Amino acid sequence: MSKRILQVIPSLDQAGAEKQLCLLARGLRGRGFDVHVCALTRSGPRARELREAGVPLTVIGKRWKVDPQTFWRLRRLIASLKPDVVHTWMLAANAYGILAGLGCGVGVRIASQRCVDPWKSGLQLAADRYLARRADRIAVNSEAVRQFYVRHGLPPEKIEVIPNAVAPAELSPVNRPQLLEELGLPSGARLIGLVGRLWAQKRVKDAIWAADLLKVIRDDVYLLIVGDGPLRDPLLRFRDQVHIRDKVRFLGQRTDLDRLMPHFDLLFSTSAYEGQSNAILEAMAAGVPVVATDIPGTRDLVLDGTTGYLAPVGDRARFARYANTLLDDAERAQRMGAAGRERAVREFSVERMIERYMAIFANPFDSSKS
């Protein structure tokens, strides 16, 4: 009989943790596991990937931050499914899933932490410590995340670093002239992409500022911002205040990043902190060089001077200078992009991620690698 695994996550929005869950759930099902997914709050765009892979999805419908009904509905689901493993993703899912799994006597309970989280309150970090004592293992996606949570009191012997994964990039279904026409851009446009949620962590204003600096020295660069979030309107106002509306395009939330990414000349990642950026991994897989902030987590992905460049957080001039270097030197950009693609295939394959999760599902009490 195949092992039954229940994955619990707050939602199936178009975001990094949700993408990694889908990659894992589909891969485990392909290897014969009986995989179920539970979204606590709502479904979302990622649900289609699960349906296409034949992975059952249950949406609980959580309405409040502390929602006893959600706990009891999840507990009933676990009692009905009788999973061998409950694997939870992020704080809310950790809280409801680990405790419900414990109450139902589930033999293996795996929690997850996905990001360096300086925004967390003392109460939230205390909850993380409480839940860690009731989980068998804690999966994190980078050494930076491991160090952050060890500093805040989580037991290091329970933490397993399993990096994010990225599927091999496919050819874009549109060619570059078609994409430029679709976006209303001139034929000689050079494209810088930025992909992510529009909120304070991502420091998108720095990318707009760097684009403004580039506009002073060249007229062919366009910054394409893919994503949405609470800072969209303030960022639009800032763009217009610095008179760079013609060079910065907000494309909104997209489900067709595979069409866009291969045509970027480079990717900006201006974040103040990360766990491990899916956008950077996808750029690497597509052979796109990256200019990113020199922060823990990102250093695990971008090899400075080899697959892209790292710049201090907030150094807009450095971002502009590195971008200009790559745009002026096609051979260097191609070499860095190829090195990134090779690294993505070698170090961050979906198969490698699945095997590492399978190992802790099979033997969660072996902490010899932690």
C-alpha positions as CSV (number, residue, x, y, z in Angstrom):
1,M,0.0,0.0,0.0
2,S,1.4,3.4,-0.9
3,K,2.0,6.0,1.8
4,R,-0.7,8.6,2.2
5,I,0.4,12.2,2.5
6,L,-1.7,15.2,3.4
7,Q,-0.2,18.6,2.5
8,V,-1.8,21.6,4.3
9,I,-1.3,25.2,3.2
10,P,-3.2,28.4,3.8
11,S,-4.1,29.0,0.1
12,L,-3.3,28.1,-3.5
13,D,-2.4,31.6,-4.6
14,Q,0.2,32.4,-7.3
15,A,3.1,32.5,-4.9
16,G,6.3,30.7,-4.0
17,A,5.4,28.3,-1.3
18,E,2.2,27.3,-3.3
19,K,4.4,26.6,-6.3
20,Q,6.7,24.4,-4.4
21,L,3.8,22.5,-2.9
22,C,2.4,21.8,-6.3
23,L,5.8,20.6,-7.6
24,L,6.1,18.3,-4.7
25,A,2.5,17.0,-4.7
26,R,2.6,16.2,-8.4
27,G,6.0,14.6,-8.1
28,L,5.1,12.4,-5.2
29,R,1.9,11.3,-7.0
30,G,4.0,10.4,-10.0
31,R,6.1,8.1,-7.7
32,G,3.0,6.3,-6.4
33,F,2.2,8.2,-3.3
34,D,-1.4,8.8,-2.3
35,V,-1.3,12.7,-2.0
36,H,-4.0,15.0,-0.8
37,V,-3.9,18.8,-0.5
38,C,-5.9,20.9,2.0
39,A,-6.1,24.7,1.6
40,L,-7.2,26.2,4.9
41,T,-8.6,29.6,3.6
42,R,-9.2,29.4,-0.1
43,S,-8.3,27.8,-3.4
44,G,-6.5,29.8,-6.1
45,P,-4.8,29.7,-9.5
46,R,-2.5,26.8,-8.4
47,A,-5.4,24.5,-8.0
48,R,-5.5,23.8,-11.7
49,E,-2.1,22.2,-11.5
50,L,-3.3,19.8,-8.8
51,R,-6.5,18.9,-10.8
52,E,-4.5,18.2,-13.9
53,A,-2.2,15.9,-11.9
54,G,-5.2,14.1,-10.3
55,V,-4.3,15.4,-6.8
56,P,-7.5,15.7,-4.6
57,L,-8.0,19.2,-3.0
58,T,-10.1,20.1,0.0
59,V,-10.8,23.8,0.9
60,I,-11.7,24.3,4.5
61,G,-12.9,27.9,4.3
62,K,-11.1,29.5,7.2
63,R,-12.6,32.9,8.0
64,W,-10.7,34.3,11.0
65,K,-7.1,34.3,12.2
66,V,-8.2,32.1,15.1
67,D,-11.0,29.9,13.9
68,P,-11.9,26.9,16.0
69,Q,-14.3,25.6,13.3
70,T,-11.4,25.4,10.9
71,F,-9.4,23.3,13.4
72,W,-12.3,20.8,13.9
73,R,-13.0,20.6,10.1
74,L,-9.4,19.8,9.5
75,R,-9.3,17.3,12.3
76,R,-12.4,15.6,10.7
77,L,-10.6,15.5,7.4
78,I,-7.5,14.0,8.9
79,A,-9.5,11.4,10.8
80,S,-11.3,10.5,7.5
81,L,-8.2,10.3,5.3
82,K,-6.0,8.6,7.9
83,P,-2.7,9.9,6.4
84,D,0.7,8.5,7.3
85,V,2.2,12.0,7.0
86,V,0.8,15.5,7.6
87,H,3.1,18.1,6.0
88,T,2.2,21.7,6.7
89,W,3.4,24.9,5.0
90,M,3.9,28.2,6.9
91,L,2.6,29.5,10.2
92,A,-1.2,29.1,9.9
93,A,-1.0,25.7,8.4
94,N,1.7,24.7,10.9
95,A,-0.6,25.7,13.8
96,Y,-3.8,24.0,12.6
97,G,-2.2,21.0,10.8
98,I,0.4,20.0,13.3
99,L,-2.0,20.1,16.3
100,A,-4.9,18.4,14.4
101,G,-2.4,15.7,13.2
102,L,-1.2,15.2,16.7
103,G,-4.8,15.0,18.0
104,C,-5.6,12.3,15.4
105,G,-2.5,10.3,16.1
106,V,-0.8,10.9,12.8
107,G,2.6,9.1,13.0
108,V,4.7,11.7,11.0
109,R,4.2,15.5,11.3
110,I,6.4,17.7,9.2
111,A,6.2,21.5,9.6
112,S,7.7,24.1,7.2
113,Q,9.3,27.5,7.4
114,R,9.7,29.2,4.0
115,C,11.3,32.7,4.6
116,V,13.4,34.8,6.9
117,D,10.6,36.5,8.7
118,P,11.7,39.6,10.6
119,W,8.1,40.8,10.7
120,K,7.0,38.1,13.1
121,S,6.0,39.2,16.6
122,G,7.3,37.7,19.8
123,L,3.9,35.9,20.1
124,Q,4.2,34.4,16.6
125,L,7.8,33.2,17.3
126,A,6.6,31.7,20.5
127,A,4.0,29.8,18.6
128,D,6.7,28.6,16.1
129,R,8.7,27.2,19.1
130,Y,5.6,25.6,20.6
131,L,4.7,23.9,17.3
132,A,8.3,22.8,16.6
133,R,8.2,20.7,19.8
134,R,5.1,18.9,18.4
135,A,6.5,18.4,14.9
136,D,8.8,15.5,14.1
137,R,10.8,17.6,11.6
138,I,10.8,21.2,10.2
139,A,11.6,21.6,6.5
140,V,13.2,24.9,5.5
141,N,14.3,26.0,2.0
142,S,17.6,27.6,2.7
143,E,20.5,27.8,5.2
144,A,19.4,31.4,5.9
145,V,16.0,30.3,7.0
146,R,17.5,27.6,9.2
147,Q,19.8,30.1,10.9
148,F,17.0,32.6,11.5
149,Y,14.8,30.1,13.2
150,V,17.6,28.5,15.2
151,R,18.4,32.0,16.5
152,H,14.8,32.3,17.6
153,G,14.8,29.1,19.5
154,L,13.7,26.3,17.2
155,P,15.6,23.0,17.8
156,P,18.4,22.7,15.2
157,E,18.4,18.9,15.3
158,K,14.8,18.9,13.9
159,I,15.5,21.3,11.0
160,E,16.2,19.9,7.5
161,V,17.3,22.2,4.7
162,I,15.6,21.2,1.4
163,P,16.2,23.9,-1.2
164,N,13.4,25.0,-3.6
165,A,13.2,23.4,-6.9
166,V,12.6,24.6,-10.4
167,A,11.4,22.7,-13.5
168,P,13.4,22.9,-16.7
169,A,12.4,26.0,-18.7
170,E,10.5,25.4,-21.9
171,L,10.7,27.6,-25.0
172,S,8.3,30.5,-24.9
173,P,5.3,29.9,-27.1
174,V,5.8,33.5,-28.5
175,N,8.9,34.9,-30.1
176,R,10.4,38.2,-29.0
177,P,8.8,40.4,-31.8
178,Q,5.4,39.0,-30.9
179,L,5.8,39.7,-27.2
180,L,7.1,43.2,-27.8
181,E,4.1,43.9,-30.1
182,E,1.7,42.5,-27.5
183,L,3.2,44.8,-24.8
184,G,3.2,47.8,-27.1
185,L,7.0,48.2,-27.0
186,P,9.4,49.1,-29.8
187,S,11.3,46.4,-31.6
188,G,14.7,47.3,-30.0
189,A,13.4,47.3,-26.5
190,R,15.6,45.7,-23.8
191,L,13.6,44.1,-21.0
192,I,14.3,43.9,-17.3
193,G,11.9,41.8,-15.3
194,L,10.9,41.9,-11.7
195,V,8.6,39.2,-10.4
196,G,7.0,39.2,-7.0
197,R,4.3,40.4,-4.6
198,L,4.1,44.2,-4.4
199,W,4.8,44.7,-0.7
200,A,7.5,46.2,1.5
201,Q,9.8,43.2,1.6
202,K,10.4,43.3,-2.2
203,R,11.6,47.0,-2.2
204,V,10.2,47.5,-5.7
205,K,10.7,51.2,-5.5
206,D,14.5,50.5,-5.7
207,A,13.9,48.8,-9.1
208,I,11.9,51.8,-10.4
209,W,14.6,54.2,-9.2
210,A,17.3,52.1,-10.9
211,A,15.2,52.2,-14.1
212,D,15.1,55.9,-13.8
213,L,18.9,56.0,-13.6
214,L,19.2,53.8,-16.6
215,K,16.9,56.2,-18.5
216,V,19.5,58.9,-18.1
217,I,22.1,57.0,-20.1
218,R,20.0,55.0,-22.6
219,D,16.5,55.0,-24.0
220,D,15.9,51.4,-24.8
221,V,15.3,49.9,-21.3
222,Y,11.9,48.9,-20.0
223,L,11.2,47.5,-16.5
224,L,8.4,45.0,-16.5
225,I,6.9,44.4,-13.1
226,V,5.0,41.1,-12.8
227,G,2.8,40.7,-9.7
228,D,0.3,42.4,-7.5
229,G,-0.1,43.4,-3.9
230,P,-1.0,46.1,-1.3
231,L,1.7,48.6,-2.6
232,R,0.5,48.6,-6.2
233,D,-1.1,52.0,-6.1
234,P,1.7,53.7,-4.1
235,L,4.2,52.3,-6.5
236,L,2.2,53.5,-9.5
237,R,2.1,57.0,-8.0
238,F,5.9,56.9,-7.3
239,R,6.5,55.9,-10.9
240,D,4.5,58.8,-12.2
241,Q,6.1,61.2,-9.8
242,V,9.5,60.5,-11.1
243,H,8.2,60.8,-14.7
244,I,9.1,57.2,-15.8
245,R,5.7,56.0,-16.8
246,D,7.0,55.4,-20.3
247,K,9.7,53.0,-19.1
248,V,8.0,51.0,-16.3
249,R,5.1,48.7,-17.0
250,F,3.0,47.0,-14.3
251,L,1.8,43.8,-15.8
252,G,-0.2,42.6,-12.8
253,Q,-0.6,39.0,-11.6
254,R,0.2,36.7,-14.5
255,T,-0.2,33.0,-15.0
256,D,2.0,33.0,-18.1
257,L,5.4,33.8,-16.7
258,D,6.8,31.0,-18.9
259,R,6.0,33.2,-22.0
260,L,7.7,36.3,-20.5
261,M,10.8,35.1,-18.6
262,P,12.8,33.7,-21.6
263,H,12.6,37.1,-23.2
264,F,13.9,39.1,-20.3
265,D,17.4,40.4,-20.8
266,L,17.9,40.2,-17.1
267,L,16.0,39.9,-13.8
268,F,16.0,42.3,-10.9
269,S,15.5,41.0,-7.4
270,T,15.6,44.0,-5.0
271,S,14.2,42.2,-1.8
272,A,15.3,43.2,1.7
273,Y,15.0,39.6,2.8
274,E,14.0,36.2,1.3
275,G,13.9,32.5,2.1
276,Q,14.8,31.4,-1.4
277,S,13.4,33.2,-4.4
278,N,11.3,31.3,-6.9
279,A,11.6,34.1,-9.4
280,I,15.4,33.9,-9.3
281,L,15.3,30.2,-9.8
282,E,12.9,30.5,-12.8
283,A,15.2,33.1,-14.3
284,M,18.2,30.8,-13.9
285,A,16.3,27.9,-15.4
286,A,15.5,30.2,-18.4
287,G,19.1,31.3,-18.9
288,V,18.4,34.8,-17.7
289,P,21.2,36.6,-15.7
290,V,20.2,38.1,-12.4
291,V,21.0,41.3,-10.5
292,A,19.9,40.8,-6.9
293,T,20.4,42.1,-3.4
294,D,23.3,40.5,-1.5
295,I,21.2,38.8,1.2
296,P,21.1,35.4,2.8
297,G,19.1,32.9,0.8
298,T,19.8,34.8,-2.5
299,R,23.5,34.1,-2.0
300,D,22.7,30.4,-2.2
301,L,21.3,31.0,-5.7
302,V,23.2,33.8,-7.4
303,L,27.0,33.3,-7.7
304,D,28.3,36.9,-7.9
305,G,30.1,37.5,-11.2
306,T,29.2,34.0,-12.5
307,T,25.5,33.7,-12.8
308,G,24.7,37.4,-12.2
309,Y,25.6,40.2,-9.8
310,L,24.9,40.9,-6.1
311,A,24.4,44.4,-4.8
312,P,23.8,45.9,-1.3
313,V,20.2,46.3,-0.3
314,G,19.0,49.7,-1.5
315,D,22.0,50.4,-3.8
316,R,20.0,51.6,-6.8
317,A,23.0,53.0,-8.6
318,R,24.7,49.6,-8.4
319,F,21.7,47.9,-9.8
320,A,21.6,50.3,-12.7
321,R,25.4,49.9,-13.3
322,Y,25.2,46.1,-13.3
323,A,22.2,46.2,-15.6
324,N,23.9,48.5,-18.0
325,T,27.0,46.2,-18.0
326,L,24.9,43.2,-19.0
327,L,22.9,45.1,-21.6
328,D,26.1,46.4,-23.2
329,D,27.9,43.0,-23.2
330,A,25.8,40.3,-24.8
331,E,28.6,37.7,-24.5
332,R,28.9,38.2,-20.8
333,A,25.1,38.1,-20.3
334,Q,24.9,34.9,-22.3
335,R,27.7,33.3,-20.4
336,M,26.1,34.2,-17.0
337,G,22.7,33.0,-18.2
338,A,24.1,29.7,-19.3
339,A,25.9,29.3,-16.0
340,G,22.7,30.0,-14.1
341,R,20.8,27.4,-16.2
342,E,23.4,24.8,-15.6
343,R,23.4,25.5,-11.8
344,A,19.5,25.3,-11.7
345,V,19.6,21.9,-13.4
346,R,22.4,20.6,-11.3
347,E,21.5,21.9,-7.8
348,F,17.8,22.7,-7.8
349,S,16.0,20.0,-9.8
350,V,12.5,18.8,-8.9
351,E,13.7,15.2,-8.7
352,R,16.3,16.1,-6.1
353,M,13.8,18.0,-3.9
354,I,11.3,15.1,-4.1
355,E,13.9,12.6,-3.0
356,R,14.9,14.7,0.0
357,Y,11.3,15.0,1.1
358,M,10.7,11.3,0.6
359,A,13.7,10.6,2.9
360,I,12.3,12.6,5.8
361,F,8.8,11.2,5.3
362,A,10.2,7.7,5.5
363,N,12.5,8.4,8.5
364,P,11.7,11.7,10.2
365,F,13.7,10.9,13.3
366,D,17.0,10.6,11.5
367,S,18.6,14.0,12.2
368,S,22.2,13.0,11.2
369,K,22.2,15.4,8.2
370,S,20.9,18.4,10.2
